[in-house]
């Protein structure tokens, strides 16, 4: 009979196996997301429609996590919810090949974000359970490194297919391979580790703020400020190309370098987090503050440094920042907490990106000033939260 809890060996195996699931998943949906803009344009969508579709999909996906996390905690059906989310998300990817109109493609784009929103809080909860045995920072850092490997592979797949066939439908169809591997691997993971999503008894009062401390809300506020001041890569790439800082062919190379920096920082700072605690997040916040001035104000050398800082900060935010939630919230409320945390972070990033994009057309120095101010302001609630967590 399978054990009902992780030990160190099974926890590490689970993290690596779930990282492989995420590798395949990211290859599928990041490959899809990398070409949805030009695909929508090809189908006749306007630039305004493309922007609204992309923004609405992201915003809806983050808000939906509020509900999916709450349902996961109330029902205890962590595996069922995660599996359903993966099925919805992965089905949307190759289905894009059949979209004959831009509105149909738009629905699939939103469906893909919906699937991720459904499975994300439950998946993070199970990762945090394994992280109790090997260290939350190492668990989420290792998972993020494998995740980013897939994020790098997906766009390369679509680039190769488009170079050979020249048709977007073929590229989406080829992405059906990593999508199928995602589903096969995650269902196999469910069979091997059924206890990852099992608790003795779901908490009856896991609702209306129960179990969520003041430290958690301060921590979420800090994360929201970090996200608000963190520019999206498309805006950075837009500046690189518009200002001729680097050649067009260099932009995807810089993005690849940023993804490499993201994976490396997730691994390194995850280890530091397990040894030193919340202090490990300070370098990530400070590096995020450096990304905007380097990326938006300098020449080629500063652009390279800015891309690396942006990637390193992203790695910390996607791994160590997420790992910190597990230290502030009990298991019985953790999926709901992850849903709230992700929603707060995502909404703030969406609002910040919109503001920074508007400021780009008004004043780039003002954009940089707002970005730095938001990152530095994040230190205030972060320090307060870390002190409460220690106390």
N, C-alpha and C positions, 0 to 999 in steps of 0.2 A: 504493500500500500504506500502511495506517495506521501512524503512528509507534508505537513500543513504549513510549514514555514521554511524560509531560506536558511541555509548555512553559507559560509563564505564561498565555498566552491560552487554551489548551485547558483548563488547570487551573481557571481562573476559570469558564469555560463549564460544566465538569463540576460544579463546586460549586453553581452557580446551578441547573443542571438537576436535580441530585440534591435540592436544596432544594425544588424544585417537586414532585418525587416525594413528599418528606416532607410538604409542605403538603397534598397530596391524601390521603396516608395518615393524617395526624393528623386531618384533617377527618372521615374515616371512623371511625377507632377511638376518637378522643376523643368524637365524637358518640355512639357506641355506649356508651362507658364512663360517660358523663354520665347515662344513663337506665337502666342495668342494675339499680341498686338498687331503684327503684320497680317496674321490670318483674318482677324476681324476686318481690317482695312480691305483685304482682298475680297471679302464677302460683302463689302459695301457700307460698313459702319463708318460714321464720321469720327473725327478725332475726339470730339466732345463725348460721343457715345462710348468710345474706348476707355476714356478716363473715368466716366461714370461707372461702367461695368467693372473695371478693375477695382476702383475704390469701394463700390457697393459690395462686391464679393468679399473683400478683405474685412470691411466693417461688419457685415452680416455674420461672417465666420467667427469673428471675435466675440460678438454679442451673444451668439448662440451657445458659446461655451459656458455662459452663466447657467443656462438650463441643463446642458448635458452633464456638467459637473454635479449639480444639485441632484439630478435623477440618479446618477451613479452612486452617490453617497446614501440616498434614501433607499435604493433597492439592493445595493450590494452587487449588482450585475455588471461588474467592471469588465469582465471578459466579453460578455455579450454585447455591451455597448461599444467597446473598442473594435470588435470584429465587424459589427454593423457599419461603423464609421469607415473602416478600411474598405469594405465592399462598395459602399456608395462612392467613396473617393476614387478608387481604382477603376470602377466601371465608367466613370466620367471621362477618363483620359483617352482610351482608344475610341470612345464614342464620338469624340471630336472629329474623327475622320469621316463621319456620316452627316455632319452638320452641313446642310445646304444653304443656310441663311444665317446672317449674323446674329439674329435674335435667338436661334437655336444654339449657336455656339455660346452666346451669352448665358443662357440657362445652364449649359454644361459647366461653364466656368464657375458659376455660383454654386452648382451642385458639388463640384470638386472641393470648394472651400467649405461647404456644408459638411461633407464627409470628414474632413480634417477636424472641424469644430466638434463634431460628435465624439470622435475617438480620442482627442487630445487630453482632456482631463483624466479620463480613465487610464490611458496609457501612462501618463506621468505619475499617477498614483501607484501603479504597479512597479514602475521604475524606482520610485522612492522606497517601496517596501524592500526591494533588493538592495537599495543604497544603504539601508539601515545596517547591513552586514559588512559592506566593503567601503563605506564612506559615500555620502551623498555627492560630494564634489567629484570624486573619481567616477562614480556611476554615471552622472549626467555628462561629465566631460568626455568619457569614453564613448558614450552614446552619441554625443554631438559630433565627435570626430568622424565616426562611421557615417553619420547622417550627412555631413558635409562632403564626404567622398561621393555619395550618390548625387548630391546637388551639383557637383562638378561634372559627373559622368553624363547626366541627363541632357544638358545642352549640347555636349559633344556628340551624343547620339543623333540628335535632331540636325545638327550642323552637317554631319557626315551623310545622313539620308538626303537632306536637301541638296547637298553638293552633287550627289549621285543621281537622284531622281527629279529634283526640282519641284516636287509637289508636297504641299503641307499635309494632305490626307495620308500620304505614305509615311510621313514622319510620325503622325499620331498613331498610325497603325503599328509601326515598329515599337512605339512606347508601350504597346500592349504586352510586350514580352516582360519588361521589368514590373508592369502592373500585375501580371499573372504570377510572377515569382514572389511579389509582395504577399499576395493572398495565400499562396501555397505555404510560404514560410511562416506567416502569422498564425494560420490554422495549425500548422505543425507545432508551433510554440505553445499554443493553447493546450494541445494534447500532452506535451512534455511538461509544462509547468501550470497545471490547472489551479494550484494553490496560490499563484501570484495574485489572483484577484479575489481571494477568499479572506474574509474576516470572520471572527467568531460570531459576531452579531452586529448588523448595521446600527448605528446610533440613532435612537428614536428622536432625539432633539437636535439633529443636525440640520437646523433650519434657522432662518431669520437671524443670522449672525452668531448663533451658538457655536462655541468652540473657536471662534476667530478673535484673537487677542488684539489689543491696541498696537502691539508691536507689528502684527501682520498688516494692519491698515497703514501704519507709518511706512512700512517696507514697501507696500504697494504704491503709496504716494511717491516714494523715492523712485521706484521703477517707472512710474508714469512720467516723471520729469525727465528721466534719462531717455525714455522713448520719444518724448516730445521734442527734445533737442537733437535727436539722431536723424540725420538726413537719409532719405532713401537712396539706394545705389543709382536708380535711373536718373535722379537729379544730378548726382555727382558725375555720372557718365555723360549726361547732357552738357555739363559745363566743360568737361574735358574735350568733347567734340566741337562744341560751339566756339570755344576760345582757342582751339587748335593747340592745346597744351601737349597732347600726344596724338599720334596718328590713329585713325579709326580702327585699324587692325590691332592696335595696342590696348584698346579699351577692354575687350574680353580677356586679354592676357592679365591685365591688372585685376579684373574680377576674379580670375582663377587664383591669382596670388592672394587676394583678399580671403578667398575661401580656404586656402592653405593656412593663412594666418589665423583664421577663425578656428580651424580644427586644432592647431598647435596650442593656441591660447586656452581653449577649452580643456585640453588635457593638462597643461601646466598649472593653470589657476585652479582647476578642480582639485589637484593634489594639495595646493597651498590652502584651499578652503578647508579641507579635511584636517589639516594640521594647525591652522591659525584661526579658523572661523571666519566671521563676516568681514574682517579686515582685508581679506583677499579680494573683496569687491572694489575697494578703493582704487587700485590701479586701473581696473576696467572703466570706472567712471571718469578718471582723469584722462585716460587714453581716448575715450569718446569725446571729451572736450577738445582734444587736439585734432581730431579728424577733420572738423569743418574748416578751421583756418588753413590747414595744410592742403586740403582738397580744393578749396575755393579761391585761395588768394595767391598761390604760388605757381611756379613753372613746373617743368617735367620732374625734377628731383623731388620737389615737395608733393607733387601728384602721386608719385610712387609711395612716399612716406604716408600720405593721407590715405591711400587705398589700404596699406598694411595696417594702419591704426584703425581704420573703419572695420576691417575684417577681425582684428584682434579684439576690439570692443564687442563686436557682434558675437564672437565665440563666448566671451564671458557672460553676456546678457542671455544667450540661449542655453547656457549650461549652469554656471555657478549661480546666477541670479535665480534660476528656476530651482536649483538644489536648495537654496536658502529657505524656500517656502516649507520644505519638509522639516526644518528645524523649528518652525514657528507654529505649526499646526498639527494636532494629533491625527493619527491615521483615519479615524472615523469621520473626520471632516475634510480630509485632504483633497479628495477629488473636486469637491465644491470649491475649496480654496484655490485650487489650480485653475478652475473655470473662471472665478472672479479675478484672479491675478492676471490671467491671460487676456481677459476682456478689458481690464483697466489699462494694461500695457498696450494692447492693440489699438484701442480707441485713442489713446494719447498719441501713439505713433501716427495714426491716420490724421489727427488734427494737426500735429506738428508738421507733418510732411506737407499738408495743404498750405499751412502758413509759410513754411520755408520756401515752397515753390512760388508763392505769391511774392515773397520778399526778394526772390532771385531777380524778378523783373523790375523791382524798385531800387534795391541797393544790396549788393553782395556783402559789403562790410556790415550792414545791418543784419543780414541773414546770419553771418558768422557770430555777431554779438549775441543774438537771440539764442543761437545754438549753445554757445559757451555758457551763457547765463543760466539756461535750463539745466545743463549738466552740473554746474557748480551748486545750483539751488538744490539739486537732488541729494547733496551731501548732508543737508540739515535733517530731513526726516530719516535718512539712512543712519546717521550717527545716533539719533534718538531711538530708532528701532533696535539697533545693535546693543545699546546700553540696556534696554528693557529685556532683550533676549538673554543677556548675561545675568541680569538680576532675577 
